[in-house]
């Protein structure tokens, strides 16, 4: 009776996370409220039945500083007795929110929960929450002398360690746009996206996808992270990470409705998927973005499954080197890895990306008749979440 099920999941379109983007003048609480309201309306449930709302958000300053899930559920018209909490595990924040929600149901603490995420990177720019001059403290800094590096440099170090060329990263990135553009063109994203009305017109499609992107065009872009000091410190780096083979800044929200077996039965809700495995793991802080590799191994072991049992993989495209390094470790059909494109094409609204990926993963399994899907996200600080879902 305490088995957690995914009842429904949806997301907004993803807008460019900068001035001029479709949602750049829309308060993030409003964007999330639209998402929550659509989720309960689509499933015909009384929001007063919801035990908790768990929302991932990374930039918890400014417009996103006041427990945005609580503000959004009230703006959506939910009763005052419905609580909310904000989850922050870097890029995996909303994936972790899903884990907490499902684990709460399994423990008997919840029967009906919403897990999701919000990030307005146009209004709360990347790095806004990092006000301190030293985020690490002297002991940790001394352990990693002569100094820790940014995620972009970590992505370069991963490319060097796994022998990934600039050409491979650009070709992969162009393919991400091509796959996402094909899905948008034939309507495969329509079921997962809720329209958002802005300034008298309805935003119904991701504005980040560039259908005409080619590897040749991406090859013209300059690397983003080299400095003379870093080049001297890391002579092995070839500096291939650019704006074109990195995830795009994005504005977006996503939300998932989870229910226990008994609540699904009582409300007449039809589950779409169940959880076959969870994992979260810490890895090398310096390399930082390679943790999806051990997370994948561990979640497969916990679920009692093999790579060949998985029909679709979603490995977040923080930088092209991340899924490409993952592919070096796991010999899987490239057609099963991010088959609908990823954050390079669709954007990466940090707190919302976990449930965005899971929404796309579940819809992909349903469209292809697949059974199992595995999702994993690299996270700042050298961590990764991994989830395996089973389509019902």
C-alpha positions as CSV (number, residue, x, y, z in Angstrom):
1,X,0.0,0.0,0.0
2,X,3.0,2.3,0.4
3,X,4.4,1.7,-3.1
4,X,5.1,5.2,-4.7
5,X,3.8,5.7,-8.2
6,X,4.2,8.5,-10.8
7,X,0.7,9.6,-11.7
8,X,1.6,12.4,-14.0
9,X,4.4,14.8,-14.9
10,X,4.6,17.9,-16.9
11,X,6.7,21.0,-17.6
12,X,6.6,24.5,-19.1
13,X,8.4,25.3,-22.3
14,X,12.0,26.3,-21.6
15,X,12.8,29.9,-22.4
16,X,16.2,31.5,-22.8
17,X,17.5,32.4,-19.4
18,X,18.5,36.0,-20.2
19,X,17.0,39.3,-21.0
20,X,14.5,39.1,-23.9
21,X,13.6,35.4,-23.1
22,X,9.9,34.6,-23.2
23,X,9.7,34.4,-19.3
24,X,12.3,37.0,-18.5
25,X,9.6,39.4,-17.1
26,X,7.5,36.6,-15.4
27,X,8.1,36.1,-11.7
28,X,9.4,32.6,-11.0
29,X,6.6,32.1,-8.4
30,X,4.1,32.8,-11.1
31,X,5.7,30.3,-13.5
32,X,5.7,27.6,-10.9
33,X,2.1,28.4,-9.9
34,X,1.0,27.9,-13.5
35,X,2.7,24.5,-13.5
36,X,1.2,23.4,-10.2
37,X,-2.3,24.5,-11.1
38,X,-2.1,22.7,-14.5
39,X,-0.9,19.5,-12.8
40,X,-3.8,19.2,-10.4
41,X,-6.4,20.3,-13.0
42,X,-5.2,17.8,-15.5
43,X,-5.6,15.0,-13.0
44,X,-8.9,16.3,-11.4
45,X,-7.6,16.1,-7.9
46,X,-8.4,18.3,-4.9
47,X,-5.2,20.2,-4.0
48,X,-6.3,20.0,-0.4
49,X,-5.5,16.2,-0.5
50,X,-1.8,16.9,-1.1
51,X,0.5,16.1,1.8
52,X,3.5,18.1,0.7
53,X,5.1,20.0,-2.2
54,X,8.8,19.6,-2.6
55,X,10.5,22.0,-5.0
56,X,14.0,22.1,-6.3
57,X,15.7,25.5,-6.7
58,X,19.3,26.4,-6.9
59,X,19.4,30.2,-6.9
60,X,17.6,30.8,-3.6
61,X,18.1,34.6,-3.6
62,X,16.0,37.5,-4.8
63,X,12.7,36.4,-6.4
64,X,13.5,32.7,-5.5
65,X,14.5,33.3,-1.8
66,X,11.2,32.8,0.0
67,X,10.5,29.1,-0.3
68,X,9.1,29.4,-3.8
69,X,7.1,26.2,-3.7
70,X,5.0,27.6,-0.8
71,X,4.5,30.9,-2.5
72,X,3.6,29.2,-5.8
73,X,1.0,26.8,-4.3
74,X,-0.8,29.6,-2.6
75,X,-0.7,31.6,-5.8
76,X,-2.2,28.6,-7.5
77,X,-5.1,28.5,-5.1
78,X,-4.1,25.6,-3.0
79,X,-5.5,25.6,0.6
80,X,-3.3,27.2,3.2
81,X,-2.8,23.9,5.1
82,X,-0.7,22.5,2.2
83,X,3.0,22.9,3.1
84,X,6.1,23.1,0.9
85,X,9.8,22.8,1.2
86,X,12.8,23.8,-1.0
87,X,15.4,21.2,-2.0
88,X,18.9,22.2,-3.2
89,X,21.3,19.6,-4.6
90,X,22.6,21.8,-7.4
91,X,21.6,20.6,-10.8
92,X,19.9,17.5,-9.4
93,X,17.6,19.5,-7.0
94,X,14.3,18.5,-8.5
95,X,15.4,14.9,-9.1
96,X,16.3,14.8,-5.4
97,X,12.9,16.3,-4.6
98,X,11.3,13.3,-6.5
99,X,13.5,10.9,-4.4
100,X,12.4,12.5,-1.2
101,X,8.7,12.4,-2.2
102,X,8.9,8.8,-3.2
103,X,10.8,7.8,-0.1
104,X,8.2,9.6,2.0
105,X,5.4,7.6,0.4
106,X,7.4,4.4,0.9
107,X,7.9,5.2,4.5
108,X,4.1,5.8,5.0
109,X,4.6,9.5,5.7
110,X,2.8,10.7,2.5
111,X,0.1,9.5,0.3
112,X,-0.1,12.3,-2.3
113,X,2.9,14.6,-3.1
114,X,4.0,17.0,-5.7
115,X,7.8,17.1,-6.5
116,X,9.2,19.6,-9.0
117,X,11.5,22.5,-9.6
118,X,11.8,26.1,-10.7
119,X,14.6,28.3,-12.0
120,X,14.5,31.7,-13.6
121,X,18.0,32.2,-14.7
122,X,17.1,35.5,-16.4
123,X,16.0,37.0,-13.1
124,X,18.3,35.1,-10.7
125,X,21.5,34.8,-12.8
126,X,23.9,31.9,-12.4
127,X,26.1,32.4,-9.4
128,X,23.7,34.9,-7.7
129,X,23.7,32.8,-4.5
130,X,27.5,32.8,-4.2
131,X,28.1,36.0,-2.3
132,X,30.9,34.8,-0.1
133,X,34.5,35.4,-1.2
134,X,35.4,31.8,-0.1
135,X,32.7,29.1,-0.4
136,X,35.0,26.3,0.8
137,X,36.8,27.3,3.9
138,X,40.5,27.0,4.6
139,X,40.7,23.3,5.4
140,X,39.1,22.2,2.1
141,X,41.1,24.8,0.2
142,X,44.3,23.4,1.6
143,X,43.3,19.8,0.7
144,X,43.0,20.9,-2.9
145,X,45.9,23.3,-3.3
146,X,46.8,25.1,-5.5
147,X,43.0,25.5,-5.8
148,X,39.6,24.1,-6.9
149,X,38.3,24.8,-10.3
150,X,35.0,25.9,-11.9
151,X,32.6,23.4,-13.5
152,X,33.8,24.6,-17.0
153,X,37.4,23.6,-16.2
154,X,36.2,20.4,-14.7
155,X,34.4,19.7,-18.0
156,X,37.7,20.3,-19.8
157,X,39.5,17.9,-17.4
158,X,36.9,15.2,-18.1
159,X,37.4,15.7,-21.9
160,X,41.2,15.2,-21.4
161,X,40.9,12.2,-19.0
162,X,38.5,10.3,-21.4
163,X,40.2,11.4,-24.6
164,X,37.2,13.4,-25.9
165,X,38.0,15.7,-28.8
166,X,36.5,19.1,-29.6
167,X,35.1,17.6,-32.8
168,X,33.3,14.9,-30.9
169,X,31.8,17.5,-28.5
170,X,30.6,19.7,-31.3
171,X,29.1,16.8,-33.3
172,X,27.3,15.6,-30.2
173,X,25.9,19.0,-29.5
174,X,24.6,19.5,-33.0
175,X,22.9,16.1,-32.7
176,X,21.2,17.3,-29.5
177,X,19.7,20.2,-31.4
178,X,18.7,17.9,-34.3
179,X,17.0,15.4,-32.0
180,X,15.1,18.0,-30.0
181,X,14.1,19.8,-33.2
182,X,12.7,16.6,-34.7
183,X,10.7,15.9,-31.5
184,X,9.3,19.5,-31.5
185,X,8.4,19.3,-35.2
186,X,6.5,16.0,-34.9
187,X,4.7,16.9,-31.7
188,X,6.4,14.5,-29.3
189,X,7.0,17.2,-26.7
190,X,3.3,18.4,-26.8
191,X,2.1,16.0,-24.1
192,X,4.7,17.0,-21.6
193,X,4.5,20.8,-22.1
194,X,1.8,23.1,-20.7
195,X,1.3,26.4,-22.5
196,X,2.2,29.6,-20.7
197,X,0.3,32.8,-21.8
198,X,2.6,35.8,-21.9
199,X,1.7,39.3,-23.2
200,X,-1.4,38.1,-25.1
201,X,0.2,35.1,-26.8
202,X,0.7,31.5,-25.8
203,X,4.3,30.1,-25.4
204,X,4.0,26.5,-26.3
205,X,7.4,25.5,-27.5
206,X,11.0,25.5,-26.2
207,X,12.7,28.6,-27.5
208,X,16.2,27.3,-27.0
209,X,16.2,24.7,-29.9
210,X,18.2,25.8,-33.0
211,X,17.2,23.4,-35.7
212,X,19.9,24.6,-38.1
213,X,22.8,23.9,-35.7
214,X,25.7,22.1,-37.3
215,X,29.0,20.8,-36.0
216,X,30.8,23.1,-38.6
217,X,29.1,26.2,-37.2
218,X,29.9,25.2,-33.6
219,X,33.5,24.7,-34.5
220,X,33.8,28.4,-35.1
221,X,33.1,29.3,-31.5
222,X,35.9,30.2,-29.1
223,X,36.6,28.1,-26.0
224,X,35.0,29.6,-22.9
225,X,37.4,28.9,-20.1
226,X,41.1,29.2,-20.9
227,X,43.4,31.6,-19.1
228,X,47.2,31.8,-19.2
229,X,47.3,30.7,-15.5
230,X,45.1,27.7,-16.2
231,X,46.9,26.7,-19.4
232,X,50.2,26.7,-17.4
233,X,48.6,24.7,-14.6
234,X,46.9,22.1,-16.9
235,X,49.1,21.7,-20.0
236,X,47.2,18.6,-21.0
237,X,44.0,20.6,-21.7
238,X,43.1,21.4,-25.3
239,X,40.3,23.8,-24.4
240,X,37.3,22.6,-26.3
241,X,34.4,23.6,-24.1
242,X,32.4,26.5,-25.7
243,X,29.0,28.1,-25.4
244,X,27.8,25.8,-28.2
245,X,28.7,22.5,-26.5
246,X,27.5,23.5,-23.1
247,X,24.0,23.6,-21.6
248,X,22.0,26.7,-22.2
249,X,20.8,29.0,-19.4
250,X,17.1,28.6,-19.1
251,X,13.9,29.7,-17.4
252,X,11.4,26.9,-16.7
253,X,9.4,24.9,-14.2
254,X,8.4,21.2,-13.9
255,X,6.2,19.2,-11.6
256,X,5.4,15.6,-10.9
257,X,2.4,14.1,-9.0
258,X,3.2,11.0,-7.0
259,X,0.8,8.8,-5.0
260,X,0.8,5.8,-2.8
261,X,-1.0,2.7,-4.1
262,X,-3.9,3.2,-1.7
263,X,-4.4,6.8,-2.6
264,X,-4.2,6.1,-6.3
265,X,-6.9,3.5,-5.8
266,X,-9.1,5.7,-3.7
267,X,-8.9,8.6,-6.1
268,X,-9.1,6.5,-9.3
269,X,-5.7,7.7,-10.5
270,X,-4.0,5.6,-13.1
271,X,-0.2,5.3,-12.5
272,X,2.1,5.8,-15.4
273,X,5.3,4.5,-13.8
274,X,6.9,3.1,-10.6
275,X,10.4,3.5,-9.2
276,X,12.8,0.6,-9.7
277,X,15.9,2.2,-8.1
278,X,17.3,5.4,-6.5
279,X,20.8,6.5,-5.8
280,X,22.8,9.5,-4.9
281,X,26.6,9.5,-4.6
282,X,29.5,11.8,-3.9
283,X,32.6,11.6,-6.1
284,X,35.8,13.6,-6.7
285,X,35.2,17.3,-5.8
286,X,38.0,18.4,-8.2
287,X,36.8,16.5,-11.2
288,X,33.3,17.2,-10.1
289,X,31.1,16.2,-13.1
290,X,32.0,12.5,-13.4
291,X,29.8,11.3,-10.6
292,X,27.0,10.0,-13.0
293,X,29.4,7.1,-13.8
294,X,29.5,5.6,-10.3
295,X,25.9,6.6,-9.7
296,X,24.8,4.6,-12.7
297,X,26.7,1.5,-11.6
298,X,25.2,1.7,-8.1
299,X,21.6,2.3,-9.1
300,X,21.7,-0.6,-11.5
301,X,23.1,-2.8,-8.7
302,X,20.4,-1.6,-6.3
303,X,17.7,-2.3,-8.8
304,X,19.0,-5.7,-9.8
305,X,19.2,-4.6,-13.5
306,X,21.8,-4.6,-16.2
307,X,22.6,-2.0,-18.8
308,X,20.9,-4.0,-21.5
309,X,17.6,-3.9,-19.5
310,X,17.4,-0.1,-19.9
311,X,15.5,1.2,-22.9
312,X,16.3,4.9,-22.6
313,X,19.1,6.8,-20.8
314,X,18.9,10.5,-19.8
315,X,22.4,11.8,-18.8
316,X,22.1,15.5,-18.3
317,X,24.0,17.5,-20.9
318,X,25.7,20.0,-18.6
319,X,28.6,20.0,-21.0
320,X,29.0,17.6,-24.0
321,X,32.0,16.0,-22.3
322,X,29.8,14.6,-19.5
323,X,27.5,12.3,-21.5
324,X,30.4,11.5,-23.8
325,X,32.6,10.4,-20.9
326,X,29.6,8.4,-19.5
327,X,29.4,6.7,-23.0
328,X,33.0,5.7,-22.8
329,X,32.3,3.8,-19.6
330,X,29.0,2.2,-20.7
331,X,28.8,0.6,-24.1
332,X,25.2,1.4,-25.0
333,X,23.5,2.2,-28.3
334,X,23.9,6.0,-28.9
335,X,20.3,6.0,-30.0
336,X,19.2,5.2,-26.5
337,X,21.1,8.1,-24.9
338,X,19.2,11.4,-24.7
339,X,17.1,10.4,-27.8
340,X,15.0,13.6,-27.6
341,X,18.0,16.0,-27.2
342,X,19.2,17.3,-23.9
343,X,20.1,20.5,-22.0
344,X,22.5,21.6,-24.8
345,X,19.4,22.1,-27.0
346,X,16.6,22.4,-24.5
347,X,18.3,24.5,-21.9
348,X,19.1,23.8,-18.2
349,X,16.9,25.8,-15.8
350,X,18.9,24.3,-12.9
351,X,16.3,23.6,-10.2
352,X,13.7,22.4,-12.8
353,X,16.0,20.2,-14.9
354,X,15.6,17.0,-12.8
355,X,11.9,16.6,-13.2
356,X,12.2,18.0,-16.8
357,X,14.4,15.1,-17.7
358,X,12.1,12.6,-15.9
359,X,9.1,14.0,-17.7
360,X,10.9,13.6,-21.1
361,X,12.1,10.1,-20.1
362,X,8.7,8.9,-19.2
363,X,7.0,10.2,-22.3
364,X,9.8,8.7,-24.4
365,X,9.2,5.3,-22.8
366,X,5.5,5.5,-23.4
367,X,6.0,6.6,-27.1
368,X,8.4,3.7,-27.8
369,X,6.9,1.0,-25.6
370,X,10.1,0.9,-23.5
371,X,10.0,-0.6,-20.0
372,X,12.9,0.9,-18.0
373,X,14.5,4.3,-18.1
374,X,17.6,5.5,-16.3
375,X,18.3,9.2,-15.5
376,X,21.4,10.6,-13.9
377,X,22.6,14.2,-13.3
378,X,26.0,15.6,-12.5
379,X,25.9,18.1,-9.7
380,X,28.2,20.8,-8.4
381,X,30.4,19.7,-5.5
382,X,31.1,16.3,-7.1
383,X,27.7,14.5,-6.7
384,X,25.1,12.8,-8.9
385,X,21.6,11.5,-8.5
386,X,20.4,8.4,-10.4
387,X,16.9,7.1,-10.8
388,X,15.4,4.1,-12.7
389,X,11.8,4.2,-13.5
390,X,9.6,1.4,-14.9
391,X,6.8,2.3,-17.2
392,X,3.4,0.7,-16.3
